[in-house]
Amino acid sequence: METVDAIRDRRSIRQFTGKVVPRSDLQTIVDCGRLAASGSNRQPWEFVVVTTRPMLESLAIAGAWIAKAGAVVAVVMDTSSRWWVEDGAAAIENMLLASVALGYGACWVEGDALAREEELKRVLGVPASKRLMALVPIGVAAHVPVVDKKPLDEVLHWEKY
């Protein structure tokens, strides 16, 4: 799939079939996250990939629908980097686009995950010194939502606002 097509096709998928995502595809997706740009090349991220059904079910405290994903990538950040939020966002977006390019759906789960960050960190074994920025459930989409986006001419300005 072409990059522009992946960007145009990307949706937040919250309904999965439960089918397994091959390990090689998960490695490719995480590798795309690892290759994201980062401030001063600090690369303040680590990734925990969860594929077993009992662990996926334990992550469903951030959303019951997560239990049906084929996998979840937990994005763990080192906050000593000045740009850890921006860097994590870049890594997550790369993984979302890679998921689409490989034929999967994915979703960026941050708000519901952050509300339960300490509990999720315990489940995942994340050190206290690190932040759990987000969960990225990945899998075969059971439903792809149709979304309306603002037309380009409403958001694009040339030379001045």
C-alpha positions as CSV (number, residue, x, y, z in Angstrom):
1,M,0.0,0.0,0.0
2,E,1.2,3.5,-0.8
3,T,1.9,5.8,2.1
4,V,-0.8,8.4,1.1
5,D,-3.4,5.6,0.8
6,A,-2.5,4.3,4.3
7,I,-3.0,7.9,5.7
8,R,-6.3,8.3,3.9
9,D,-7.6,4.8,5.0
10,R,-6.5,5.0,8.6
11,R,-9.4,4.8,11.1
12,S,-9.6,4.2,14.8
13,I,-10.7,0.6,15.0
14,R,-12.5,-0.6,18.1
15,Q,-14.1,-3.8,16.8
16,F,-11.8,-6.7,16.1
17,T,-12.4,-10.3,14.9
18,G,-10.0,-11.8,17.5
19,K,-7.8,-13.3,14.8
20,V,-4.1,-13.6,15.6
21,V,-1.7,-11.1,14.1
22,P,1.5,-12.9,13.0
23,R,4.6,-12.1,15.0
24,S,6.5,-11.0,11.9
25,D,3.8,-8.4,11.2
26,L,3.9,-7.2,14.8
27,Q,7.7,-6.9,14.6
28,T,7.3,-4.8,11.4
29,I,4.8,-2.6,13.0
30,V,6.9,-2.0,16.1
31,D,10.0,-1.5,14.0
32,C,8.1,1.3,12.2
33,G,7.5,2.9,15.6
34,R,11.1,2.6,16.5
35,L,12.1,4.4,13.3
36,A,10.1,7.5,14.1
37,A,11.8,10.9,14.4
38,S,12.7,11.9,18.0
39,G,14.1,15.1,19.5
40,S,17.9,15.0,19.5
41,N,17.6,11.3,18.5
42,R,16.9,10.4,22.1
43,Q,14.5,7.5,21.1
44,P,12.9,7.5,24.6
45,W,10.6,4.6,23.8
46,E,10.2,0.9,24.5
47,F,7.4,-1.3,23.4
48,V,5.7,-4.2,25.1
49,V,3.8,-6.5,22.7
50,V,1.0,-8.5,24.2
51,T,-0.5,-11.4,22.3
52,T,-1.9,-13.9,24.8
53,R,-5.6,-13.9,25.3
54,P,-5.4,-13.7,29.2
55,M,-3.0,-10.7,29.0
56,L,-5.2,-9.0,26.4
57,E,-8.2,-9.5,28.6
58,S,-6.3,-8.0,31.5
59,L,-5.6,-4.9,29.4
60,A,-9.4,-4.5,28.8
61,I,-9.6,-2.4,31.9
62,A,-8.8,0.4,29.4
63,G,-11.8,-0.6,27.2
64,A,-13.6,-3.9,27.0
65,W,-13.2,-4.0,23.2
66,I,-9.5,-4.4,23.6
67,A,-9.8,-8.0,24.6
68,K,-10.8,-8.9,21.0
69,A,-7.7,-7.4,19.5
70,G,-5.1,-9.7,17.9
71,A,-2.4,-7.9,19.9
72,V,-1.7,-4.7,21.9
73,V,1.5,-2.7,21.8
74,A,2.1,-0.8,25.0
75,V,4.2,2.4,24.4
76,V,6.5,3.0,27.3
77,M,8.3,6.3,27.5
78,D,11.4,7.6,29.3
79,T,10.3,11.1,30.6
80,S,13.9,12.3,31.0
81,S,13.7,13.3,27.4
82,R,12.4,16.8,26.9
83,W,10.3,15.7,23.9
84,W,9.0,12.4,25.2
85,V,5.3,13.3,24.4
86,E,6.0,14.4,20.9
87,D,8.4,11.5,20.3
88,G,5.9,8.9,21.6
89,A,3.2,10.5,19.4
90,A,5.4,10.1,16.3
91,A,6.1,6.5,17.1
92,I,2.4,5.7,17.7
93,E,1.4,7.4,14.4
94,N,4.0,5.4,12.5
95,M,2.7,2.1,14.0
96,L,-0.9,3.1,13.2
97,L,0.0,3.7,9.6
98,A,2.1,0.5,9.4
99,S,-0.9,-1.4,10.7
100,V,-3.1,-0.1,7.9
101,A,-0.4,-0.7,5.3
102,L,-0.3,-4.4,6.4
103,G,-4.0,-4.8,6.3
104,Y,-4.9,-4.4,10.0
105,G,-6.9,-2.0,12.1
106,A,-5.5,-0.2,15.1
107,C,-6.5,2.4,17.7
108,W,-4.6,4.9,19.8
109,V,-5.8,4.4,23.4
110,E,-4.5,7.1,25.7
111,G,-7.2,8.7,27.8
112,D,-8.7,5.5,29.2
113,A,-5.2,4.0,29.6
114,L,-3.8,7.0,31.4
115,A,-6.7,6.9,33.9
116,R,-5.5,3.4,34.8
117,E,-1.8,3.9,34.2
118,E,-0.5,2.5,37.5
119,E,-2.6,-0.6,37.3
120,L,-1.7,-1.2,33.6
121,K,2.0,-0.7,34.5
122,R,1.7,-3.4,37.1
123,V,0.0,-5.8,34.7
124,L,2.8,-5.2,32.1
125,G,5.7,-5.1,34.5
126,V,6.6,-1.5,33.5
127,P,9.2,0.1,35.9
128,A,7.9,2.9,38.1
129,S,10.4,5.3,36.5
130,K,8.8,5.0,33.1
131,R,5.4,6.2,31.8
132,L,2.9,4.2,29.9
133,M,1.9,6.6,27.2
134,A,-0.7,4.6,25.3
135,L,-1.9,1.2,24.3
136,V,-2.3,0.4,20.6
137,P,-4.7,-2.5,20.0
138,I,-4.0,-4.1,16.6
139,G,-6.0,-6.7,14.7
140,V,-8.3,-7.7,11.9
141,A,-11.1,-5.1,11.8
142,A,-14.6,-6.4,12.4
143,H,-16.0,-3.0,11.5
144,V,-14.4,0.0,9.8
145,P,-16.2,3.2,10.7
146,V,-17.0,5.9,8.1
147,V,-15.9,9.3,9.3
148,D,-16.4,12.8,8.0
149,K,-13.4,14.9,7.7
150,K,-13.4,18.7,7.1
151,P,-12.8,19.5,3.4
152,L,-9.3,20.6,2.6
153,D,-10.4,24.1,1.5
154,E,-11.8,24.7,5.0
155,V,-8.4,24.1,6.7
156,L,-5.8,25.0,4.1
157,H,-4.5,28.6,4.0
158,W,-1.9,29.9,1.6
159,E,0.6,32.6,2.6
160,K,-1.5,34.0,5.4
161,Y,-4.4,32.8,7.6
